[in-house]
Amino acid sequence: MKLKATYTRRILAMMYFPDCEPANAVRRLTSEIKRCVELYELLTAKGRNFDRKQILTIREVKLIEEFLGEPACSIEDVL
């Protein structure tokens, strides 16, 4: 499944960690992103404040998928 849309951080996190509560899923996704230094540097390049973003752009979503792999479930499963 290739992600091709903007997502809120919460929805994307729930797609990657469907068995977690939303707040925990967001923390886990953020932790995984920060653990992948190259990904985090790309997301924060040019002074972008990625840590406070609620809505992720298509570019950011594609980068996350490229580095972390496909989510565990689809958006239909989360909603």
N, CA, C and O atoms as a GROMACS GRO file, in nm:
protein
  316
    1MET      N    1   0.085  -0.117   0.000
    1MET     CA    2   0.000   0.000   0.000
    1MET      C    3   0.090   0.123   0.000
    1MET      O    4   0.168   0.143   0.093
    2LYS      N    5   0.080   0.203  -0.100
    2LYS     CA    6   0.156   0.327  -0.106
    2LYS      C    7   0.070   0.441  -0.053
    2LYS      O    8  -0.044   0.460  -0.097
    3LEU      N    9   0.124   0.514   0.042
    3LEU     CA   10   0.050   0.626   0.100
    3LEU      C   11   0.060   0.745   0.005
    3LEU      O   12   0.169   0.782  -0.038
    4LYS      N   13  -0.054   0.805  -0.028
    4LYS     CA   14  -0.056   0.913  -0.126
    4LYS      C   15  -0.143   1.029  -0.081
    4LYS      O   16  -0.206   1.094  -0.164
    5ALA      N   17  -0.147   1.056   0.046
    5ALA     CA   18  -0.234   1.163   0.094
    5ALA      C   19  -0.171   1.227   0.217
    5ALA      O   20  -0.076   1.174   0.274
    6THR      N   21  -0.226   1.341   0.256
    6THR     CA   22  -0.187   1.400   0.383
    6THR      C   23  -0.262   1.326   0.492
    6THR      O   24  -0.374   1.280   0.471
    7TYR      N   25  -0.200   1.314   0.606
    7TYR     CA   26  -0.262   1.248   0.721
    7TYR      C   27  -0.233   1.330   0.845
    7TYR      O   28  -0.134   1.404   0.850
    8THR      N   29  -0.319   1.317   0.945
    8THR     CA   30  -0.283   1.373   1.074
    8THR      C   31  -0.180   1.279   1.135
    8THR      O   32  -0.174   1.161   1.101
    9ARG      N   33  -0.102   1.332   1.223
    9ARG     CA   34   0.000   1.250   1.290
    9ARG      C   35  -0.068   1.134   1.364
    9ARG      O   36  -0.016   1.022   1.365
   10ARG      N   37  -0.184   1.160   1.424
   10ARG     CA   38  -0.255   1.058   1.500
   10ARG      C   39  -0.302   0.943   1.409
   10ARG      O   40  -0.283   0.826   1.443
   11ILE      N   41  -0.362   0.976   1.295
   11ILE     CA   42  -0.411   0.872   1.204
   11ILE      C   43  -0.294   0.788   1.152
   11ILE      O   44  -0.302   0.665   1.150
   12LEU      N   45  -0.187   0.854   1.110
   12LEU     CA   46  -0.071   0.779   1.060
   12LEU      C   47  -0.014   0.690   1.170
   12LEU      O   48   0.022   0.575   1.144
   13ALA      N   49  -0.005   0.741   1.290
   13ALA     CA   50   0.046   0.662   1.402
   13ALA      C   51  -0.042   0.540   1.428
   13ALA      O   52   0.008   0.431   1.455
   14MET      N   53  -0.173   0.557   1.419
   14MET     CA   54  -0.266   0.445   1.440
   14MET      C   55  -0.252   0.342   1.328
   14MET      O   56  -0.275   0.223   1.350
   15MET      N   57  -0.216   0.387   1.209
   15MET     CA   58  -0.193   0.293   1.099
   15MET      C   59  -0.068   0.208   1.125
   15MET      O   60  -0.066   0.089   1.091
   16TYR      N   61   0.034   0.268   1.185
   16TYR     CA   62   0.157   0.194   1.215
   16TYR      C   63   0.144   0.110   1.342
   16TYR      O   64   0.204   0.004   1.353
   17PHE      N   65   0.067   0.159   1.438
   17PHE     CA   66   0.054   0.090   1.567
   17PHE      C   67  -0.094   0.075   1.603
   17PHE      O   68  -0.142   0.140   1.696
   18PRO      N   69  -0.166  -0.011   1.532
   18PRO     CA   70  -0.310  -0.022   1.550
   18PRO      C   71  -0.353  -0.078   1.686
   18PRO      O   72  -0.467  -0.059   1.727
   19ASP      N   73  -0.264  -0.146   1.756
   19ASP     CA   74  -0.300  -0.205   1.885
   19ASP      C   75  -0.281  -0.109   2.002
   19ASP      O   76  -0.311  -0.144   2.116
   20CYS      N   77  -0.231   0.010   1.975
   20CYS     CA   78  -0.206   0.109   2.080
   20CYS      C   79  -0.320   0.211   2.089
   20CYS      O   80  -0.394   0.232   1.993
   21GLU      N   81  -0.331   0.271   2.205
   21GLU     CA   82  -0.419   0.387   2.220
   21GLU      C   83  -0.360   0.499   2.135
   21GLU      O   84  -0.238   0.503   2.114
   22PRO      N   85  -0.443   0.592   2.084
   22PRO     CA   86  -0.392   0.697   1.995
   22PRO      C   87  -0.271   0.774   2.050
   22PRO      O   88  -0.174   0.795   1.977
   23ALA      N   89  -0.277   0.816   2.175
   23ALA     CA   90  -0.165   0.894   2.231
   23ALA      C   91  -0.036   0.811   2.234
   23ALA      O   92   0.072   0.862   2.205
   24ASN      N   93  -0.048   0.684   2.270
   24ASN     CA   94   0.069   0.596   2.273
   24ASN      C   95   0.121   0.569   2.132
   24ASN      O   96   0.242   0.561   2.111
   25ALA      N   97   0.031   0.555   2.037
   25ALA     CA   98   0.071   0.533   1.897
   25ALA      C   99   0.151   0.653   1.846
   25ALA      O  100   0.252   0.635   1.778
   26VAL      N  101   0.106   0.773   1.879
   26VAL     CA  102   0.178   0.894   1.836
   26VAL      C  103   0.317   0.897   1.899
   26VAL      O  104   0.414   0.928   1.831
   27ARG      N  105   0.326   0.865   2.027
   27ARG     CA  106   0.457   0.862   2.093
   27ARG      C  107   0.549   0.758   2.030
   27ARG      O  108   0.668   0.784   2.009
   28ARG      N  109   0.495   0.642   1.999
   28ARG     CA  110   0.577   0.536   1.938
   28ARG      C  111   0.624   0.575   1.798
   28ARG      O  112   0.740   0.552   1.763
   29LEU      N  113   0.534   0.634   1.719
   29LEU     CA  114   0.574   0.677   1.584
   29LEU      C  115   0.681   0.785   1.592
   29LEU      O  116   0.780   0.779   1.520
   30THR      N  117   0.661   0.882   1.679
   30THR     CA  118   0.759   0.989   1.696
   30THR      C  119   0.894   0.932   1.739
   30THR      O  120   0.998   0.975   1.691
   31SER      N  121   0.890   0.837   1.829
   31SER     CA  122   1.013   0.773   1.876
   31SER      C  123   1.084   0.700   1.761
   31SER      O  124   1.206   0.709   1.748
   32GLU      N  125   1.009   0.628   1.680
   32GLU     CA  126   1.067   0.557   1.566
   32GLU      C  127   1.129   0.655   1.466
   32GLU      O  128   1.237   0.630   1.412
   33ILE      N  129   1.061   0.766   1.443
   33ILE     CA  130   1.112   0.867   1.350
   33ILE      C  131   1.242   0.926   1.402
   33ILE      O  132   1.338   0.941   1.327
   34LYS      N  133   1.246   0.960   1.531
   34LYS     CA  134   1.367   1.019   1.589
   34LYS      C  135   1.481   0.919   1.596
   34LYS      O  136   1.598   0.957   1.588
   35ARG      N  137   1.448   0.792   1.610
   35ARG     CA  138   1.550   0.688   1.613
   35ARG      C  139   1.619   0.673   1.477
   35ARG      O  140   1.735   0.634   1.470
   36CYS      N  141   1.546   0.703   1.372
   36CYS     CA  142   1.601   0.698   1.236
   36CYS      C  143   1.655   0.837   1.204
   36CYS      O  144   1.584   0.922   1.151
   37VAL      N  145   1.781   0.859   1.235
   37VAL     CA  146   1.842   0.992   1.230
   37VAL      C  147   1.829   1.055   1.092
   37VAL      O  148   1.796   1.173   1.081
   38GLU      N  149   1.855   0.979   0.988
   38GLU     CA  150   1.848   1.035   0.852
   38GLU      C  151   1.706   1.083   0.820
   38GLU      O  152   1.689   1.190   0.761
   39LEU      N  153   1.606   1.006   0.857
   39LEU     CA  154   1.467   1.046   0.835
   39LEU      C  155   1.435   1.172   0.912
   39LEU      O  156   1.376   1.266   0.857
   40TYR      N  157   1.472   1.177   1.039
   40TYR     CA  158   1.443   1.294   1.122
   40TYR      C  159   1.511   1.418   1.066
   40TYR      O  160   1.452   1.526   1.066
   41GLU      N  161   1.633   1.405   1.017
   41GLU     CA  162   1.703   1.519   0.958
   41GLU      C  163   1.632   1.568   0.833
   41GLU      O  164   1.622   1.689   0.811
   42LEU      N  165   1.582   1.477   0.750
   42LEU     CA  166   1.508   1.518   0.630
   42LEU      C  167   1.378   1.589   0.668
   42LEU      O  168   1.340   1.687   0.604
   43LEU      N  169   1.311   1.540   0.771
   43LEU     CA  170   1.184   1.601   0.812
   43LEU      C  171   1.202   1.737   0.879
   43LEU      O  172   1.111   1.819   0.878
   44THR      N  173   1.319   1.760   0.937
   44THR     CA  174   1.344   1.888   1.005
   44THR      C  175   1.437   1.980   0.927
   44THR      O  176   1.479   2.084   0.978
   45ALA      N  177   1.470   1.943   0.803
   45ALA     CA  178   1.559   2.025   0.720
   45ALA      C  179   1.500   2.164   0.700
   45ALA      O  180   1.378   2.182   0.701
   46LYS      N  181   1.586   2.258   0.681
   46LYS     CA  182   1.548   2.398   0.655
   46LYS      C  183   1.465   2.457   0.769
   46LYS      O  184   1.379   2.541   0.746
   47GLY      N  185   1.493   2.412   0.890
   47GLY     CA  186   1.428   2.470   1.007
   47GLY      C  187   1.283   2.430   1.029
   47GLY      O  188   1.214   2.491   1.110
   48ARG      N  189   1.236   2.329   0.958
   48ARG     CA  190   1.098   2.285   0.978
   48ARG      C  191   1.083   2.228   1.118
   48ARG      O  192   1.168   2.152   1.164
   49ASN      N  193   0.975   2.266   1.185
   49ASN     CA  194   0.949   2.216   1.319
   49ASN      C  195   0.857   2.095   1.311
   49ASN      O  196   0.736   2.106   1.331
   50PHE      N  197   0.914   1.980   1.282
   50PHE     CA  198   0.835   1.859   1.262
   50PHE      C  199   0.768   1.812   1.391
   50PHE      O  200   0.657   1.759   1.387
   51ASP      N  201   0.832   1.831   1.504
   51ASP     CA  202   0.781   1.779   1.631
   51ASP      C  203   0.643   1.834   1.667
   51ASP      O  204   0.566   1.766   1.736
   52ARG      N  205   0.611   1.952   1.625
   52ARG     CA  206   0.482   2.012   1.661
   52ARG      C  207   0.376   2.003   1.552
   52ARG      O  208   0.263   2.049   1.571
   53LYS      N  209   0.412   1.946   1.439
   53LYS     CA  210   0.316   1.937   1.327
   53LYS      C  211   0.207   1.836   1.358
   53LYS      O  212   0.234   1.727   1.407
   54GLN      N  213   0.084   1.875   1.329
   54GLN     CA  214  -0.028   1.784   1.346
   54GLN      C  215  -0.068   1.720   1.214
   54GLN      O  216  -0.107   1.604   1.210
   55ILE      N  217  -0.057   1.797   1.104
   55ILE     CA  218  -0.093   1.746   0.972
   55ILE      C  219   0.035   1.728   0.892
   55ILE      O  220   0.114   1.822   0.876
   56LEU      N  221   0.055   1.608   0.842
   56LEU     CA  222   0.176   1.575   0.768
   56LEU      C  223   0.149   1.586   0.619
   56LEU      O  224   0.045   1.541   0.570
   57THR      N  225   0.243   1.645   0.547
   57THR     CA  226   0.229   1.660   0.402
   57THR      C  227   0.250   1.526   0.333
   57THR      O  228   0.297   1.430   0.393
   58ILE      N  229   0.214   1.523   0.206
   58ILE     CA  230   0.235   1.401   0.127
   58ILE      C  231   0.383   1.365   0.126
   58ILE      O  232   0.419   1.248   0.138
   59ARG      N  233   0.469   1.465   0.110
   59ARG     CA  234   0.613   1.442   0.109
   59ARG      C  235   0.659   1.378   0.241
   59ARG      O  236   0.736   1.282   0.240
   60GLU      N  237   0.613   1.432   0.353
   60GLU     CA  238   0.652   1.378   0.483
   60GLU      C  239   0.602   1.235   0.501
   60GLU      O  240   0.675   1.149   0.551
   61VAL      N  241   0.479   1.211   0.460
   61VAL     CA  242   0.421   1.076   0.472
   61VAL      C  243   0.500   0.977   0.387
   61VAL      O  244   0.528   0.865   0.431
   62LYS      N  245   0.537   1.018   0.265
   62LYS     CA  246   0.614   0.930   0.178
   62LYS      C  247   0.753   0.901   0.236
   62LYS      O  248   0.801   0.788   0.227
   63LEU      N  249   0.816   1.003   0.295
   63LEU     CA  250   0.947   0.981   0.358
   63LEU      C  251   0.936   0.883   0.474
   63LEU      O  252   1.019   0.793   0.488
   64ILE      N  253   0.834   0.900   0.555
   64ILE     CA  254   0.815   0.810   0.669
   64ILE      C  255   0.796   0.667   0.620
   64ILE      O  256   0.855   0.574   0.674
   65GLU      N  257   0.713   0.650   0.518
   65GLU     CA  258   0.690   0.516   0.464
   65GLU      C  259   0.818   0.458   0.403
   65GLU      O  260   0.846   0.339   0.417
   66GLU      N  261   0.895   0.542   0.337
   66GLU     CA  262   1.020   0.496   0.275
   66GLU      C  263   1.118   0.443   0.380
   66GLU      O  264   1.182   0.340   0.358
   67PHE      N  265   1.128   0.511   0.493
   67PHE     CA  266   1.224   0.473   0.596
   67PHE      C  267   1.170   0.368   0.693
   67PHE      O  268   1.245   0.282   0.738
   68LEU      N  269   1.041   0.376   0.726
   68LEU     CA  270   0.985   0.285   0.827
   68LEU      C  271   0.910   0.167   0.767
   68LEU      O  272   0.871   0.075   0.839
   69GLY      N  273   0.890   0.171   0.637
   69GLY     CA  274   0.814   0.064   0.573
   69GLY      C  275   0.664   0.096   0.573
   69GLY      O  276   0.621   0.200   0.624
   70GLU      N  277   0.588   0.006   0.515
   70GLU     CA  278   0.443   0.027   0.505
   70GLU      C  279   0.378   0.012   0.642
   70GLU      O  280   0.425  -0.066   0.725
   71PRO      N  281   0.271   0.086   0.665
   71PRO     CA  282   0.198   0.073   0.792
   71PRO      C  283   0.139  -0.067   0.808
   71PRO      O  284   0.121  -0.140   0.711
   72ALA      N  285   0.109  -0.102   0.932
   72ALA     CA  286   0.053  -0.233   0.963
   72ALA      C  287  -0.089  -0.249   0.912
   72ALA      O  288  -0.132  -0.361   0.882
   73CYS      N  289  -0.163  -0.139   0.902
   73CYS     CA  290  -0.301  -0.148   0.854
   73CYS      C  291  -0.335  -0.026   0.768
   73CYS      O  292  -0.259   0.071   0.764
   74SER      N  293  -0.447  -0.033   0.702
   74SER     CA  294  -0.489   0.076   0.613
   74SER      C  295  -0.570   0.179   0.690
   74SER      O  296  -0.609   0.157   0.805
   75ILE      N  297  -0.594   0.291   0.626
   75ILE     CA  298  -0.671   0.397   0.690
   75ILE      C  299  -0.814   0.352   0.718
   75ILE      O  300  -0.875   0.396   0.815
   76GLU      N  301  -0.868   0.265   0.633
   76GLU     CA  302  -1.004   0.215   0.654
   76GLU      C  303  -1.013   0.136   0.784
   76GLU      O  304  -1.117   0.138   0.850
   77ASP      N  305  -0.906   0.067   0.820
   77ASP     CA  306  -0.904  -0.010   0.944
   77ASP      C  307  -0.899   0.080   1.067
   77ASP      O  308  -0.947   0.043   1.174
   78VAL      N  309  -0.841   0.198   1.051
   78VAL     CA  310  -0.823   0.290   1.163
   78VAL      C  311  -0.949   0.372   1.188
   78VAL      O  312  -0.984   0.399   1.303
   79LEU      N  313  -1.016   0.412   1.081
   79LEU     CA  314  -1.133   0.500   1.096
   79LEU      C  315  -1.256   0.428   1.141
   79LEU      O  316  -1.361   0.489   1.158
   0.00000   0.00000   0.00000
